[in-house]
């Protein structure tokens, strides 16, 4: 099974596959949380989505409550917060576990890719970012401290969006 075949639900509970959410586009997959010090990154993620999103690229938010309970909301509360506070228009999935015994299959595949230090393994915190090509290949992994407007990230997104 590839990452694109992995079943996952949209935030509204609609069953789908990860590939249907990407829609054949490259994607920046980010585990998100509403009550984290890094939550303001939603604004930059939305800007990235608005600038490069479309036929070739999308941001995908994946809510996760594994880091000190910083995403406690229901799907409706998460959707309302993201829309009202940050104007989020990019696709969001159901809330999942990104690490541990109940790790979602999408993250089983994503976490095999090494970060900037060459280390694969568990997601370290909210807002860790994985850049994937349209075919589902993981291209890069960025730590939570890498902001959505970081030139390294933006340049990689531009390169994929223009392929």
N, CA and C of each residue as an Amber inpcrd file, in Angstrom:
protein
   489
   0.8440000  -1.1880000   0.0000000   0.0000000   0.0000000   0.0000000
   0.8870000   1.2490000   0.0000000   0.5740000   2.1900000  -0.8590000
   1.3150000   3.4440000  -0.8840000   0.6180000   4.4610000   0.0140000
   1.2890000   5.5480000   0.2690000   0.7000000   6.6060000   1.0890000
  -0.5890000   7.1200000   0.4510000  -0.6470000   7.1640000  -0.8680000
  -1.8230000   7.6890000  -1.5570000  -3.0390000   6.7740000  -1.4350000
  -2.8110000   5.4730000  -1.2450000  -3.9140000   4.5220000  -1.0790000
  -4.4340000   4.4790000   0.3550000  -3.7270000   5.0820000   1.2840000
  -4.0840000   4.9900000   2.6950000  -5.4600000   5.5950000   2.9580000
  -6.3520000   4.8240000   3.5810000  -7.6500000   5.3870000   3.9220000
  -7.5050000   6.4130000   5.0440000  -8.2640000   7.4840000   4.9160000
  -8.2810000   8.5250000   5.9460000  -9.5880000   9.2880000   5.7370000
 -10.1040000   9.8540000   6.7860000 -11.3340000  10.6400000   6.6540000
 -10.9870000  12.1230000   6.5880000 -11.8550000  12.8600000   5.9270000
 -11.7500000  14.3170000   5.9470000 -12.1960000  14.7930000   7.3280000
 -11.9580000  16.0440000   7.6410000 -12.3220000  16.5820000   8.9460000
 -13.8160000  16.4260000   9.2140000 -14.6360000  16.4850000   8.1700000
 -16.0870000  16.3340000   8.3580000 -16.5190000  14.8790000   8.5120000
 -15.5560000  13.9490000   8.5140000 -15.8550000  12.5420000   8.7190000
 -16.0490000  11.7390000   7.4480000 -16.0290000  12.3840000   6.3000000
 -16.1880000  11.6880000   5.0210000 -14.9950000  10.7750000   4.7700000
 -15.2700000   9.4910000   4.5740000 -14.2060000   8.5280000   4.2960000
 -13.6400000   8.7670000   2.9030000 -12.3350000   8.6590000   2.7890000
 -11.6610000   8.8720000   1.5070000 -10.2940000   8.2080000   1.5780000
  -9.4290000   8.5350000   0.6460000  -8.0350000   8.1020000   0.7040000
  -7.1650000   9.3480000   0.7230000  -5.9330000   9.1570000   1.1380000
  -5.0110000  10.2890000   1.1650000  -4.7980000  10.8370000  -0.2440000
  -4.7560000   9.9650000  -1.2290000  -4.5950000  10.3950000  -2.6110000
  -5.7510000  11.2470000  -3.1080000  -6.9690000  10.9470000  -2.6670000
  -8.1090000  11.7680000  -3.0560000  -8.0130000  13.1540000  -2.4370000
  -7.4660000  13.2310000  -1.2330000  -7.2980000  14.5380000  -0.5890000
  -6.2190000  15.3510000  -1.3150000  -5.1320000  14.6930000  -1.7100000
  -4.1000000  15.4330000  -2.4440000  -4.5890000  15.8060000  -3.8300000
  -5.5000000  15.0440000  -4.3730000  -6.0540000  15.3480000  -5.6800000
  -5.0260000  15.2940000  -6.8000000  -4.0190000  14.4170000  -6.6580000
  -2.9940000  14.3020000  -7.6880000  -1.9650000  15.4210000  -7.6620000
  -1.9790000  16.2150000  -6.6060000  -1.0450000  17.3430000  -6.4790000
   0.0680000  16.9940000  -5.4980000   1.1540000  17.7330000  -5.5680000
   2.1490000  17.6540000  -4.5070000   1.5080000  18.3000000  -3.2750000
   2.0200000  17.9870000  -2.1010000   1.3720000  18.4800000  -0.8860000
   2.3710000  18.6870000   0.2370000   2.0610000  19.6600000   1.0840000
   2.7690000  19.8570000   2.3430000   1.8260000  19.3610000   3.4250000
   2.2130000  18.2710000   4.0760000   1.3830000  17.6310000   5.0940000
   1.8850000  18.0840000   6.4580000   0.9760000  18.6560000   7.2610000
   1.3750000  19.2600000   8.5280000   0.4510000  18.7910000   9.6470000
   1.0320000  18.2220000  10.7190000   0.2000000  17.8950000  11.8750000
  -0.0310000  19.1880000  12.6580000  -1.2960000  19.5360000  12.8030000
  -1.6730000  20.8440000  13.3400000  -2.3610000  20.7260000  14.6900000
  -2.3550000  21.8420000  15.4310000  -3.0200000  21.9190000  16.7290000
  -3.4540000  23.3550000  16.9790000  -4.5920000  23.5110000  17.6070000
  -5.1910000  24.8370000  17.8180000  -4.6990000  25.5620000  19.0610000
  -4.1030000  24.8380000  19.9950000  -3.7210000  25.4550000  21.2590000
  -2.2320000  25.2990000  21.5420000  -1.4420000  25.5510000  20.5240000
   0.0070000  25.3760000  20.5900000   0.6730000  26.7260000  20.3600000
   1.8470000  26.9160000  20.8840000   2.5870000  28.1430000  20.6270000
   2.9070000  28.3350000  19.1590000   2.8740000  27.2470000  18.3840000
   3.1610000  27.3150000  16.9560000   1.8970000  27.4900000  16.1050000
   0.7340000  27.5430000  16.7460000  -0.5370000  27.6570000  16.0250000
  -0.5710000  28.8250000  15.0440000   0.0790000  29.9590000  15.3220000
   0.0700000  31.0370000  14.3250000   0.6480000  30.6340000  12.9680000
   1.3270000  29.4870000  12.8870000   1.8160000  29.0120000  11.5880000
   0.6680000  28.7410000  10.6170000  -0.5490000  28.5810000  11.1390000
  -1.7050000  28.4190000  10.2460000  -1.7570000  29.5490000   9.2200000
  -1.4640000  30.7710000   9.6470000  -1.5190000  31.9250000   8.7230000
  -0.5290000  31.7450000   7.5800000   0.6770000  31.3400000   7.8830000
   1.6860000  31.1200000   6.8570000   1.3610000  29.9330000   5.9700000
   0.7740000  28.8940000   6.5570000   0.3660000  27.7420000   5.7620000
  -0.7330000  28.1260000   4.7780000  -1.6750000  28.9460000   5.2470000
  -2.7410000  29.4010000   4.3550000  -2.1750000  30.2800000   3.2460000
  -1.2180000  31.1230000   3.5770000  -0.5960000  31.9680000   2.5590000
   0.1310000  31.1120000   1.5170000   0.8410000  30.0950000   1.9790000
   1.5270000  29.1690000   1.0740000   0.5090000  28.4800000   0.1620000
  -0.6000000  28.0620000   0.7420000  -1.6520000  27.4000000  -0.0220000
  -2.2670000  28.3530000  -1.0530000  -2.5240000  29.5740000  -0.6390000
  -3.1170000  30.5540000  -1.5550000  -2.1570000  30.9180000  -2.6930000
  -0.8660000  31.0060000  -2.3730000   0.1280000  31.4020000  -3.3700000
   0.4180000  30.2900000  -4.3670000   0.5940000  29.0610000  -3.8790000
   1.0390000  27.9720000  -4.7450000  -0.0130000  26.8850000  -4.9450000
  -1.1030000  26.9490000  -4.1820000  -2.1490000  25.9490000  -4.3000000
  -2.8490000  26.0280000  -5.6410000  -3.5120000  24.9840000  -5.9730000
  -4.2180000  24.9240000  -7.2470000  -4.0820000  23.5420000  -7.8360000
  -3.7910000  23.4950000  -9.1170000  -3.7060000  22.2100000  -9.8070000
  -2.4700000  21.4060000  -9.4300000  -1.4120000  22.0770000  -8.9370000
  -0.1460000  21.3820000  -8.7120000   0.2810000  21.2260000  -7.2510000
  -0.3810000  21.9230000  -6.3200000   0.0770000  21.9080000  -4.9270000
  -1.0740000  22.1920000  -3.9790000  -0.9930000  21.5920000  -2.7980000
  -1.9270000  21.8910000  -1.7200000  -1.2410000  21.7000000  -0.3770000
  -1.7120000  22.4050000   0.6150000  -1.3480000  22.1410000   2.0100000
  -2.4300000  21.2150000   2.5430000  -2.0610000  20.2720000   3.4080000
  -3.0350000  19.4040000   4.0630000  -2.7770000  19.4510000   5.5610000
  -3.7730000  19.8810000   6.3140000  -3.6840000  19.9190000   7.7640000
  -4.1860000  18.6210000   8.3630000  -3.4140000  18.0810000   9.3070000
  -3.7630000  16.8230000   9.9600000  -3.8020000  17.0750000  11.4680000
  -4.9880000  17.3350000  12.0240000  -5.0790000  17.5910000  13.4610000
  -4.5840000  16.3950000  14.2850000  -3.8790000  16.7110000  15.3540000
  -3.3340000  15.6880000  16.2440000  -3.3560000  16.2240000  17.6740000
  -3.7700000  15.3710000  18.5980000  -3.8730000  15.7750000  20.0080000
  -2.8410000  15.0510000  20.8750000  -1.7520000  14.5910000  20.2800000
  -0.7780000  13.7990000  21.0310000   0.2560000  14.6090000  21.7940000
   0.3460000  15.8900000  21.5500000   1.3850000  16.6920000  22.1830000
   0.7500000  17.6030000  23.2320000   0.7060000  17.0990000  24.4580000
   0.1450000  17.8220000  25.6020000  -1.2980000  18.2650000  25.3810000
  -2.0660000  17.4740000  24.6360000  -3.4870000  17.7420000  24.4520000
  -3.7770000  19.0840000  23.8110000  -2.9310000  19.5090000  22.8680000
  -3.0710000  20.8500000  22.2980000  -4.0570000  20.9270000  21.1250000
  -4.7190000  19.8030000  20.8130000  -5.8080000  19.8210000  19.8280000
  -6.9860000  19.0390000  20.3930000  -7.6350000  19.6080000  21.4310000
  -8.7010000  18.8790000  22.1200000 -10.0670000  18.9560000  21.4410000
 -10.2330000  19.8340000  20.4760000 -11.5470000  20.1210000  19.9170000
 -12.1630000  19.0030000  19.1010000 -13.4790000  19.1180000  18.9390000
 -14.2230000  18.2360000  18.0430000 -13.9180000  18.6690000  16.6090000
 -14.2570000  17.8430000  15.6270000 -14.0460000  18.2690000  14.2380000
 -14.7210000  19.6100000  13.9250000 -15.9090000  19.8110000  14.4340000
 -16.6210000  21.0690000  14.1940000 -15.8920000  22.2490000  14.8270000
 -15.3870000  22.0560000  16.0390000 -14.6480000  23.1280000  16.7160000
 -13.3370000  23.4410000  15.9910000 -12.6560000  22.4120000  15.5170000
 -11.4070000  22.6090000  14.7830000 -11.6880000  23.3880000  13.5020000
 -12.7110000  22.9760000  12.7620000 -13.0600000  23.6440000  11.5030000
 -13.4180000  25.1070000  11.7520000 -14.2070000  25.3650000  12.7780000
 -14.6120000  26.7450000  13.0850000 -13.4060000  27.5890000  13.4800000
 -12.5360000  27.0530000  14.3330000 -11.3440000  27.7790000  14.7600000
 -10.4630000  28.1290000  13.5640000 -10.1920000  27.1440000  12.7210000
  -9.3010000  27.3610000  11.5730000  -9.8830000  28.3740000  10.5980000
 -11.1660000  28.2840000  10.3550000 -11.8150000  29.1910000   9.4160000
 -11.9120000  30.6050000   9.9810000 -12.4130000  30.7100000  11.2060000
 -12.6490000  32.0330000  11.7950000 -11.3570000  32.7410000  12.1670000
 -10.3770000  32.0190000  12.6660000  -9.1550000  32.6460000  13.1640000
  -8.1150000  32.8700000  12.0740000  -7.9790000  31.9050000  11.1630000
  -6.8980000  31.9800000  10.1730000  -7.3890000  31.9190000   8.7270000
  -8.6730000  31.8290000   8.5040000  -9.1980000  31.7890000   7.1450000
  -8.7380000  30.5850000   6.3500000  -8.5320000  29.4640000   7.0280000
  -7.9950000  28.2650000   6.3890000  -8.9420000  27.7520000   5.3090000
  -8.3960000  27.5410000   4.1140000  -9.1540000  26.9580000   3.0030000
  -8.5550000  25.6410000   2.5310000  -7.3640000  25.2800000   3.0310000
  -6.7560000  24.0320000   2.5870000  -7.4540000  22.8400000   3.2420000
  -7.3540000  21.6570000   2.6250000  -8.0270000  20.4760000   3.1670000
  -7.4770000  20.0820000   4.5340000  -8.3880000  19.5840000   5.3610000
  -8.0350000  19.0810000   6.6900000  -8.5680000  17.6530000   6.8020000
  -7.7880000  16.8120000   7.4700000  -8.2180000  15.4320000   7.6910000
  -8.8220000  15.2980000   9.0870000  -9.2750000  14.1030000   9.3560000
  -9.7110000  13.7560000  10.6950000  -8.5290000  13.8840000  11.6540000
  -8.8110000  13.9510000  12.9390000  -7.7560000  13.9760000  13.9580000
  -7.1630000  12.5690000  14.0490000  -5.8320000  12.4700000  13.9850000
  -5.1590000  11.1670000  14.0130000  -3.9900000  11.1880000  14.9940000
  -3.4850000   9.9920000  15.2750000  -2.2320000   9.8530000  16.0140000
  -1.1030000   9.8160000  14.9860000  -0.0820000  10.6120000  15.2160000
   1.0660000  10.6410000  14.3030000   2.2240000   9.7820000  14.8030000
   2.1500000   9.3490000  16.0480000   3.1680000   8.5120000  16.6720000
   2.4840000   7.4000000  17.4650000   3.2720000   6.4270000  17.8670000
   2.7990000   5.4290000  18.8250000   2.0280000   4.2640000  18.2370000
   1.4100000   3.5180000  19.1540000   0.7110000   2.2850000  18.8320000
  -0.4190000   2.4870000  17.8150000  -1.1170000   3.6170000  17.9090000
  -2.2400000   3.8960000  17.0090000  -1.8590000   4.8610000  15.8830000
  -0.5710000   4.9180000  15.5520000  -0.0950000   5.8080000  14.4930000
  -0.8580000   5.5390000  13.2030000  -1.3330000   6.6070000  12.5940000
  -2.0750000   6.4740000  11.3410000  -1.1390000   5.9650000  10.2440000
  -1.6350000   5.1230000   9.3170000  -0.7980000   4.5950000   8.2300000
  -0.0990000   5.6760000   7.3980000  -0.7300000   6.8170000   7.2090000
  -0.0680000   7.9080000   6.4760000   1.2190000   8.2940000   7.1940000
   1.1530000   8.4020000   8.5300000   2.3430000   8.7890000   9.2910000
   3.3310000   7.6420000   9.4480000   2.8810000   6.3990000   9.3480000
   3.8270000   5.2740000   9.3240000   4.7830000   5.4560000   8.1490000
   4.2390000   5.9100000   7.0360000   5.0610000   6.1150000   5.8320000
   5.8610000   7.4250000   5.9150000   5.2120000   8.4970000   6.3290000
   5.8990000   9.7910000   6.3910000   7.1030000   9.7530000   7.3210000
   6.9620000   9.1370000   8.4830000   8.0330000   9.1680000   9.4820000
   9.2240000   8.2830000   9.1230000   9.1360000   7.5380000   8.0330000
  10.2920000   6.7820000   7.5520000  11.2900000   7.7060000   6.8550000
  10.8180000   8.9070000   6.4910000  11.6890000   9.8550000   5.7890000
  12.5110000  10.6470000   6.8060000  13.8050000  10.8040000   6.5740000
  14.6370000  11.5530000   7.5230000  14.3940000  13.0560000   7.4780000
  14.6550000  13.6880000   8.6070000  14.5610000  15.1520000   8.7080000
  15.8550000  15.7870000   8.1990000  15.9980000  17.0990000   8.4440000
  17.1810000  17.8330000   7.9670000  18.4820000  17.2980000   8.5510000
  18.3960000  16.6250000   9.7040000  19.5820000  16.0760000  10.3530000
  19.8570000  14.6370000   9.9270000  19.0230000  14.1170000   9.0200000
  19.2100000  12.7500000   8.5460000  18.5710000  11.7010000   9.4310000
  17.6940000  12.1160000  10.3450000  17.0700000  11.1960000  11.2990000
  15.6130000  10.9460000  10.9470000  15.2560000   9.6800000  10.7650000
  13.8630000   9.2920000  10.5760000  13.2690000   8.9960000  11.9490000
  11.9770000   8.7580000  11.9960000  11.3480000   8.3870000  13.2600000
  10.2020000   9.3070000  13.6210000   9.8200000   9.2390000  14.8750000
   8.6300000   9.9230000  15.3600000   8.5870000  11.4040000  15.0300000
   7.3700000  11.9000000  14.8790000   7.1160000  13.3290000  14.7650000
   7.4930000  13.9360000  16.1130000   8.2130000  15.0470000  16.0890000
   8.7290000  15.6190000  17.3360000   7.7590000  16.5600000  18.0400000
   6.8670000  17.2190000  17.2670000   5.9640000  18.2000000  17.8730000
   4.9280000  18.6110000  16.8380000   3.9720000  19.4140000  17.2620000
   2.9900000  19.9790000  16.3410000   3.6940000  20.7890000  15.2510000
   3.0930000  20.8130000  14.0850000   3.5470000  21.5970000  12.9330000
   4.8390000  21.0860000  12.3060000   5.1120000  19.7700000  12.4620000
   6.1670000  19.1570000  11.6710000   5.6220000  19.0160000  10.2530000
   6.4690000  19.2210000   9.2620000   6.0100000  19.3190000   7.8760000
   6.6910000  18.2810000   6.9940000   5.8810000  17.6550000   6.1340000
   6.3810000  16.6810000   5.1690000   5.9450000  17.1500000   3.7910000
   6.8900000  17.2840000   2.8920000   6.5890000  17.6710000   1.5200000
   6.5810000  16.4080000   0.6720000   5.4660000  16.1710000  -0.0160000
   5.3730000  14.9780000  -0.8500000   5.0950000  15.3770000  -2.2980000
   5.6490000  14.6010000  -3.1970000   5.4150000  14.8000000  -4.6270000
   4.0330000  14.2530000  -4.9810000   3.5660000  14.5940000  -6.1580000
   2.2420000  14.1610000  -6.6070000   2.0980000  12.6400000  -6.6220000
   3.2060000  11.9110000  -6.8060000   3.1420000  10.4460000  -6.8280000
   3.2030000   9.8330000  -5.4280000   3.2410000  10.6750000  -4.3860000
   3.2600000  10.1950000  -3.0070000   4.6460000  10.0290000  -2.4190000
   5.6810000  10.2740000  -3.1930000   7.0510000  10.1780000  -2.6960000
   7.3210000  11.3180000  -1.7150000   7.8810000  10.9750000  -0.5610000
   8.2500000  12.0160000   0.4010000   9.5350000  12.6670000  -0.0910000
   9.4870000  13.9750000  -0.2600000  10.6020000  14.7330000  -0.8130000
  11.4440000  15.3680000   0.2890000  10.7820000  15.8580000   1.3290000
  11.5040000  16.5510000   2.4040000  10.6830000  16.5150000   3.6810000
  11.3920000  16.6970000   4.7810000  10.7770000  16.7470000   6.1100000
  11.3620000  17.9500000   6.8350000  10.4940000  18.7560000   7.4230000
  10.9190000  19.9820000   8.0920000  10.4560000  19.9800000   9.5410000
  11.3210000  20.4310000  10.4140000  10.9990000  20.4810000  11.8320000
   9.8990000  21.5090000  12.0950000   9.2350000  21.4010000  13.2430000
   8.1900000  22.3580000  13.5760000   8.6640000  23.8090000  13.5870000
   9.9340000  24.0380000  13.8570000  10.4400000  25.4120000  13.9250000
  10.6600000  26.0380000  12.5480000  10.6240000  25.2330000  11.4930000
  10.7470000  25.7720000  10.1350000   9.4040000  26.4040000   9.7740000
   9.4120000  27.7150000   9.5860000   8.1790000  28.4480000   9.3100000
   7.7440000  28.2550000   7.8610000   6.4520000  28.3990000   7.5880000
   5.9670000  28.2160000   6.2190000   6.5860000  29.1610000   5.1880000
   7.1410000  30.2870000   5.6180000   7.7730000  31.2020000   4.6620000
   9.2920000  31.0410000   4.6000000   9.8230000  30.0030000   5.2390000
  11.2550000  29.7280000   5.1900000  11.6530000  29.4940000   3.7320000
  12.6870000  30.1720000   3.2370000  13.0820000  30.0260000   1.8310000
  13.3490000  28.5830000   1.4030000  13.8990000  27.7630000   2.2930000
  14.1520000  26.3590000   1.9310000  12.8510000  25.6470000   1.6020000
  11.8420000  25.8830000   2.4220000  10.5410000  25.2530000   2.2190000
   9.8440000  25.8220000   0.9900000   9.8260000  27.1490000   0.8690000
   9.1690000  27.7990000  -0.2570000   9.8120000  27.3730000  -1.5890000
  11.1280000  27.3320000  -1.6400000  11.8180000  26.9260000  -2.8640000
  11.4690000  25.4750000  -3.2440000  11.3750000  24.5970000  -2.2480000
  11.0290000  23.2000000  -2.5150000   9.5850000  23.1030000  -3.0130000
   8.6800000  23.8800000  -2.4260000   7.2830000  23.9040000  -2.8820000
   7.2040000  24.4090000  -4.3210000   7.9210000  25.5050000  -4.6030000
   7.9180000  26.0710000  -5.9660000   8.4310000  25.0410000  -6.9720000
   9.4710000  24.3170000  -6.6170000  10.0410000  23.3290000  -7.5220000
   9.0290000  22.2190000  -7.8300000   8.3160000  21.7610000  -6.8100000
   7.3140000  20.7150000  -7.0310000   6.1000000  21.2470000  -7.7850000
   5.6900000  22.4520000  -7.4490000   4.4990000  23.0360000  -8.0760000
   4.7180000  23.3210000  -9.5520000   5.9820000  23.4600000  -9.9560000
   6.2500000  23.7610000 -11.3600000   6.5860000  22.5190000 -12.1700000
   6.7090000  21.3620000 -11.4970000   7.0230000  20.1130000 -12.2310000
   5.8530000  19.6690000 -13.0920000
